[in-house]
Amino acid sequence: MKHSQLMLTLLSHYCKYIATVLMVGFLASCGSTSLTVTGTYPSPLTSPLPMTATLLLDKEFREYIAVPSENVTMKMGVAQTAMMENVLRKRFQSVTVVTEAPDTIDTDILIVAKVAGVQVGTPTETRLEIFEVWIKYNLEISDNSKEMITKWFMPAYGKTPSAFMTSDVKAIDSAAQFALRDAGVRLVTDLHRIPEFHYWIKQQQRLDEHVLKQQDEEGNASPDVNVDDDQKERDDV
Amino acid sequence: MFKLPCLVAVLLLCAACSTTNIDEYRSTVEPLLLDNSEKVVVLGRRDAGHYETGIDFSDCVGRVLQSDSPMQVISELEFIDAFYPWFEPRVAPKNLSRLKRLLEEPALNEKLISMDIRYMVWIDGQTNTVDSSGSMGCSIGPGGAGCFGFSSWDDESSYEAIVWDLDSFKEKGRVNVDSEGTSYLVGLVIPVPFIARVQNDACIGIGKQIKAFFEVAVQEK
């Protein structure tokens, strides 16, 4: 009994301080939004480009934390790594994912993905009843001698409607997931259309065709050689 | 003893009023036949700049189509994941000729056949707050916390559903629904909401109307 009375006295004594701390905490939490972008990113339904690729996603990319405004912090490294890997694995015949720049490239091309910037639009800023997220990527594509083929600036966009009782965290997470899915769309539908990369692919195809043609010609010529060899052998005998 | 009447009274009070208007157009008076293996998918349009059809709304319409019916409805998320990225907002086909061309891709056509999807229902629209009035103030202090005041707002839903037949690549019908209602929030120490379920009413209205388009042939075992 004495113990509970003592607790009550202490509580009433410190009530002002507890209330102040709670209010300060409440006000501080009102101002900032911190979230980790979630979601699952499916493999695309697409046919692969006729080449192999090395995909470099470094530590900075894998642990990327976007700060689009002073009040918003988004951990999006894990989600964007999953999206890039899932999409690009289906985009090429085979993909080797590395975390550090390789000394030699054993595939046809090297792709280096970097985040150029992230922006967030909230209903209070835009006066629209939607949350928006823009993610800008820079994709550097080089051939296996590390000669740059192209540097592609790839913006992606996602939005989600603001619903009654939906938190900002949930809405920004959802918009960011749509933006990452949109980045996947661009990798499937636009990557091979970048003029420099498209030209490089065509050039490689022409080179491959030329090599095949040469091999065919050599292959057709070889029976004659064999005949000659056979004749020579017979002459020797 | 008083729990049930109290609960009923609260539920009645919480259901603020809304009105719903539905228009429909069908290309034929004949019902759209579905055999019991064929499925329907309900998708939301998200290509407009200033709004988008919520995934919760298309899911709600899907649930209405399936309720008390043998109709099989594929969820939007399952469908767009299976066909990723071809039904994402940036590239989703806006007309039947584009869809037909898209499905000429063997991988996509095979997927469509394997999922046995016969009809595609596209939903386009939004629910938004058109007007609000009143004010509500909440305060917290050492002596306690509470909210006082009164506020109200008007919600308006406007949606259109289009039914595409994936066998003939023809549009089979359209349904338009408009719903509106006023919600209230009364602050009597604790805030008491009286919410008009405008979006839910629009969903039920559009769902029931689309459901009436179809006739599912149930095969006897």
Interface residues (C-beta under 8 A of the other chain):
Chain A: C15 K16 A19 L22 M23 F26 T40 P42 S43 P44 L45 T46 S47 L128 E129 I130 K159 T160 P161 A163 F178 R181 D182 G184 V185 R186 V188 T189
Chain B: R46 H50 Y51 E52 G54 D56 D81 A82 F83 Y84 P85 W86 E88 P89 R90 V91 A107 L108 K111 Q126 N128 T129 I140 G141 P142
